[in-house]
Amino acid sequence: MKPTLNFLSADELQTIHESALDILETEGMQLPSERVLNVLRKAGCPVDENNIVKFPREIVNDAISKTPKRDEAVLYARDEKYDLKPSEVAPALAAMVEATQVIDIDSGKKRPATMDDLVKMTGMLQELENVAIASPPVTPQDVPLDITDWYTWAASLSYTTKHITGPGTGSRCVKDVVKMASLAAGGEEEFLKRPFLSFWVLTRPPLQVDSLTLDALVEASEFGCPLIISSGPILGTTSPVTIAGTCAQAHAEILSCLTIAQLVNPGVTVIYTSFARGMDMKTGNVSMAGPEFAILKGCMGALGRMLDLPTRMPGMLRDAKILDAQAGYETGTTGLICGFCADFMDGMQFDMDIVVDYADFVYADECMAQVRRIVRDLVVDEKTLARKVIAETGHGGNFLKAGHTLSNFRKEIWQPKIFERRMWGGWEKDGALDIREKALAKAREMVLAGPPSALPDDVRESIYAIARAAKAGH
């Protein structure tokens, strides 16, 4: 069986779910988009003059029933060998998006992210074995800031054939991204058969969603692109200070967007996500790796699993500024909890989602391999019980020479690529490198090799032309 980790009982999860349905039915959501309001009015949801919509629970429950379940959903990739079926790949690592700062691969100094960084990092994500979703990890600061989303999509589509998740800034952005992806796929019809990208849909706690996000939600739903729906309330500021209350509010916000998506296009894939987090009451900074954050991921992941929805939780986002001991501990605690409770895990950022480090991509890939080993199904059968080899080896024997060991050790015993397991002398002889130094050396090798172009030059130029043209439309 697959190992489990539970913060809440089945009864407690149901109580939170019922509380969320009550929030939607009584308080409702403020949704300032006439396009969305028309959809909801038509479905029978009451709407007041302040754009506050009340969601009758039967409408929400009907939407949940129409949403593809874990064993039905697929996140396609442009190269089908990277297709992702949540119930089969869990857990899988995804790059988180929209960091604005980079630790320079040569100087080690923090600086603004550039398009060159994005291209190099996308090439690394394409090559890393345990990264399943190659989202654009940085928002480049050397292109017009009002259309950075267009450029991040253009770079991602140009240098990876894995699934991509990214932001959709309003309906035009979604339309333009679909145009870009259709060029990469060889036509819109081909793309829509296998939409190999998904869009973030982020609520605005408490109990709001902004108009641009709502328009993007409707547009992406109409195209049939998967939606990564997330609520990220902060304990005691944009949600109750209690974990149970925050879970109920966040769950309600996610369900409101899920309902809209299913009303627009029944059967569109929704990935259940939450960035619910705490705040350091002394500094006023949010924490993306504290104990509350980890607990919230376990609770929110369980709510998504209760509904049998694909889940995605942030698990390797660190408050630490650099790849140090604090970062290692934060990676281990939150990453492992997300490994138990989520199908997909966002990661590879520092300083509360602001900074990325080339070396961390290699490090996180290694950590993810270990997490996947820990949460893998534990099989108990005739082969794994090994009764025959125990009897053959006998008292005081040695299993090293047994054929059973030779046949099974690669599967049973995880082997690291950069983590250190040798004796001191061997480590010292090779330079006594710490984990970041080893990861950085590998990252430099990958960058030096250059990003593998995922598209012909003329197609890539056509995609970038759509990004450049977006400026004229603003």
Sequence and secondary structure as in RCSB ss.txt:
>XXXX:A:sequence
MKPTLNFLSADELQTIHESALDILETEGMQLPSERVLNVLRKAGCPVDENNIVKFPREIVNDAISKTPKRDEAVL
YARDEKYDLKPSEVAPALAAMVEATQVIDIDSGKKRPATMDDLVKMTGMLQELENVAIASPPVTPQDVPLDITDW
YTWAASLSYTTKHITGPGTGSRCVKDVVKMASLAAGGEEEFLKRPFLSFWVLTRPPLQVDSLTLDALVEASEFGC
PLIISSGPILGTTSPVTIAGTCAQAHAEILSCLTIAQLVNPGVTVIYTSFARGMDMKTGNVSMAGPEFAILKGCM
GALGRMLDLPTRMPGMLRDAKILDAQAGYETGTTGLICGFCADFMDGMQFDMDIVVDYADFVYADECMAQVRRIV
RDLVVDEKTLARKVIAETGHGGNFLKAGHTLSNFRKEIWQPKIFERRMWGGWEKDGALDIREKALAKAREMVLAG
PPSALPDDVRESIYAIARAAKAGH
>XXXX:A:secstr
      SS HHHHHHHHHHHHHHHHHT EE   HHHHHHHHHHT  B TTSEE   HHHHHHHHHHS  TTT  B
  SSGGG B HHHH SEEEE   B EEE TTT  EEE  HHHHHHHHHHHHH TTEEE    B  SSS GGGHHH
HHHHHHHHH  SBEEEE  HHHHHHHHHHHHHHHHTSHHHHHHS  EEEEEE BTTTB  HHHHHHHHHHHHHT 
 EEEEE  BBTTTB SSHHHHHHHHHHHHHHHHHHHHHHSTT  EEEEE  BEE TTT  EESSSHHHHHHHHHH
HHHHHHTT  EEEEEEE SSSSSSHHHHHHHHHHHHHHHHH SEEEEEEBTTTTEEEHHHHHHHHHHHHHHHHHT
S    SHHHHTHHHHHHH TT  GGG HHHHHHHHHHS   SSS  S HHHHHHTT   HHHHHHHHHHHHHHH 
    S HHHHHHHHHHHHHHGGG 
